[in-house]
């Protein structure tokens, strides 16, 4: 595991350098904005894949934690009583507590019942956002913007600094999820996904394990919401609507569930499609639906999963390398 951690740290550093270098090589502001969208929604999709791909729990209400992180962070910053780091910690902690309460009910249910009760909780939270106008601003969202006071010499009011901050948070969250993915806890979740009855027979507390990953996924989703709130300087009811959860599921379907970074690829593809489709047609929903349908029916898995399986099949079908000839033995002189 130590060797794997060192490899992951090296890959994370290289990935961060690439993210930081892209706006310098291509300085147009639209690229920076596009990448922040990919970072926020890619983090949302990655957190959802902890449930879908790793544990086999399909949640239709994951956007509730995305919205919770955005609103709690935005309200704390508007109060002017806390700094950005403290508001982030409070938002993640509060969202994790919310996920603990909801998850304690949801993880006891199976398959479609789990999916629909998560959707029910999301719609409940969305209705609170709409009706508690004095606190949340109702359907107008948080009004007045979100202050970004400097902290530790970091000024998030500057666009390049905000992007670099989002990139660092993104890479750190990916690194943390990667360790969960490769840990004994992660392999226990895979066993629960594949055969929960056998896992229970072996002494695994299935409900407790599911609840743990549910809370972790909610906390990471709240961090994605914080990044989006910082970027748009607000929080809006759409963050907690069912369509946002649907977009996260689309990202997973596009990218794949079994390759670790598959959901990030799916987020990139979906944002790219949204960008170009909305330029050329108003029927973006129809076009996106056709693209997803073609991928599901044609590849029968996400793009990253398809590529990984194709490479594995190529390696398996490749003929083994010929063995090196043994050196000829010389007779000893008699």
ABEGO torsion letter per residue (X at the ends): XAAAAAAAAAAAAAAAAAAAAAAAABABAAAAAAAAAAAAAAAAAAAAAAAAAAAGBBBAAAAAAAAAAAAAAAAAAAAGABBAAAAAAAAAAAAAAAAAAAAAAAAABBEAAAAAAAAAAAAAAAAAAAABAAAAGEAAEBBGEBBBBBBGGBBAABAAAAAAAAAAAAAAAAAAAAAAAABAAAAAAAAAAABAAAAAAAGBBAAAAAAAAAAAAAAAAAAAAAAAAAAAGEBBAAAABAAAAAAAAAAAAAAEAABAAAAAAAAAAAAAAAAAAAAABABAAAAAAAAAAAAAAAAGBBAAAAAAAAAAAAAAABBBBBBBBBBBBBBBBX
